[in-house]
């Protein structure tokens, strides 16, 4: 898999999260039903995959890939940044700026 593939997947399915401005707690996530895709993502970038609780018995399992250390999140965003669209670039750059200010 390529960085471009990963950036496209993250652009469509992922999200960037800053939990607390005081704790400097950051993470990136992808939630989806396709475990095999998240396993490929995990092979490329590390992180962890956890199964989310089902909201209804007839729903497919939902998996959550998470990367949660500051250094790994920063490295991930720097790799992805050249391949993001405008909106995701804006969010990623704001988080990177906040990380550098800490």
PLY file of the C-alpha trace (Angstrom):
ply
format ascii 1.0
element vertex 102
property float x
property float y
property float z
element edge 101
property int vertex1
property int vertex2
end_header
0.00 0.00 0.00
1.15 3.52 -0.73
1.10 6.74 1.25
-1.39 8.09 -1.30
-3.74 5.16 -0.64
-3.43 5.71 3.11
-4.05 9.46 2.78
-7.15 8.82 0.67
-8.50 6.36 3.22
-7.81 8.72 6.09
-9.28 11.67 4.18
-12.55 9.78 3.78
-12.82 7.76 6.98
-10.39 9.20 9.52
-10.46 11.98 12.02
-8.03 14.06 14.03
-8.74 14.55 17.69
-7.33 16.89 20.30
-8.74 15.87 23.65
-7.59 18.65 25.92
-5.60 21.82 25.31
-4.19 21.55 28.84
-3.12 17.91 28.64
-1.74 18.11 25.09
-3.48 14.82 24.30
-3.73 14.07 20.56
-4.81 11.13 18.42
-5.85 10.12 14.92
-8.55 7.50 14.30
-10.29 5.55 11.60
-13.53 3.73 12.41
-14.94 1.26 9.91
-16.34 -2.24 9.47
-13.46 -3.50 7.29
-10.95 -5.00 9.72
-8.61 -6.15 6.92
-8.20 -2.56 5.69
-7.39 -1.32 9.19
-4.88 -4.14 9.62
-3.05 -2.88 6.52
-3.13 0.62 7.96
-1.74 -0.68 11.26
1.09 -2.45 9.39
2.06 0.85 7.78
1.82 3.17 10.80
1.50 1.11 13.98
-1.19 2.04 16.45
-3.91 -0.18 17.85
-7.17 -1.64 16.57
-10.08 -2.22 18.94
-13.54 -3.58 18.34
-16.28 -1.13 19.28
-19.45 -2.29 21.05
-22.32 -3.14 18.71
-25.20 -0.67 18.76
-27.65 -3.29 17.45
-27.47 -7.05 17.00
-27.93 -6.85 13.24
-25.03 -4.38 12.74
-21.59 -5.39 11.52
-18.72 -5.06 14.01
-17.07 -1.64 13.96
-13.32 -1.43 14.36
-11.35 1.60 15.55
-7.72 2.14 14.54
-5.99 4.67 16.78
-2.60 6.29 16.86
-2.18 8.15 20.09
1.33 9.23 20.98
2.34 12.78 20.15
5.42 11.72 18.19
3.54 9.12 16.14
0.62 11.45 15.44
3.01 14.19 14.32
4.96 11.82 12.06
1.74 10.44 10.59
0.33 13.90 9.83
3.59 15.08 8.26
3.55 12.04 5.94
-0.10 12.58 5.01
-0.09 16.37 4.68
1.10 16.61 1.05
-1.71 14.26 -0.03
-4.64 15.78 1.87
-7.30 18.03 0.40
-7.86 21.56 1.64
-10.12 20.81 4.64
-8.02 17.99 6.07
-4.81 19.94 5.43
-6.23 22.83 7.44
-7.13 20.56 10.39
-3.81 18.71 10.29
-1.76 21.90 10.06
-3.62 23.45 13.00
-2.88 20.40 15.12
0.77 20.34 14.06
1.06 24.04 14.96
-0.52 23.36 18.37
1.90 20.47 18.95
4.88 22.67 18.10
3.66 25.36 20.49
3.74 22.91 23.43
0 1
1 2
2 3
3 4
4 5
5 6
6 7
7 8
8 9
9 10
10 11
11 12
12 13
13 14
14 15
15 16
16 17
17 18
18 19
19 20
20 21
21 22
22 23
23 24
24 25
25 26
26 27
27 28
28 29
29 30
30 31
31 32
32 33
33 34
34 35
35 36
36 37
37 38
38 39
39 40
40 41
41 42
42 43
43 44
44 45
45 46
46 47
47 48
48 49
49 50
50 51
51 52
52 53
53 54
54 55
55 56
56 57
57 58
58 59
59 60
60 61
61 62
62 63
63 64
64 65
65 66
66 67
67 68
68 69
69 70
70 71
71 72
72 73
73 74
74 75
75 76
76 77
77 78
78 79
79 80
80 81
81 82
82 83
83 84
84 85
85 86
86 87
87 88
88 89
89 90
90 91
91 92
92 93
93 94
94 95
95 96
96 97
97 98
98 99
99 100
100 101
